[in-house]
Amino acid sequence: MEPWLRGPLAGAGVLVAPVLYGFIQAREDLARHTAGLTTAQVWAHPHGLAPLGFHLRHMAGSVDRLTTYLEGRALSAEQMAALAAEMDAGETLEALLASIDHALARAEAVIRAIDPASFADPRWVGRQRLPTTVIGLLVHIAEHTQRHLGQAIAAAQLARNAPSRPEPSKPPATSPWPPATPRVAPD
C-alpha cells in the first residue's frame, strides 16, 4: 500500500504531509527497484542515456539545494561543487542511497518545522534569485523528487536489462527525430 494510504503522519500538518509521503515513497521505490545493482550498472549509460547514479545523486542534491532555498539561504560553495559533480561516476549504490536518505531526513526536519502561516512568505531560487514562496518550494521539492524517482526507476530497469554503451562524448550532429525519410501514410 502506498504511503499516502497508510493514514496520517504523526506531527505533520495536512498541507506538508503530501511532501513527506512523497519522500517515503521515494525511499521505498528506490530500495525495491535498485536492489542488487552493481556499481558498474549504477554508472552504466544504457542506450547512451544518463546513468542511474546521476539521477540518484541529482535527487539528493536537488532536495538539499531546494531545502536550502526553503530556509531562505543561498547555496554554499560545497553545494555548487556537488552540483557540478553530479555526473561523476564512482559512488556505490549504497552510498548514493545513503545520500538521498540524508537529504530527505534533513528536508523532513525543516518541513515539519514550517509554520503554515509562512506558506506565502517569499523565497528566491538560484543565482538569478527567481521569486517563489514557501509553499511553491514545498510543491516543487515534492514534484521534482517524484520526477527523478521515475527517471531513476527507468534507469535502473535499463541498467539491469540493457547492454551499456559508452558514455556519449557529444550530442549527435542531427536529431533522430523527425525521421530523415518522410513516412507516407497508407492509402
Beta strands, then each sheet from edge to edge (+ up, - down):
strand 1: 45-46
strand 2: 122-125
strand 3: 130-133
strand 4: 164-165
sheet 1: 1+ 4-
sheet 2: 2+ 3-
end
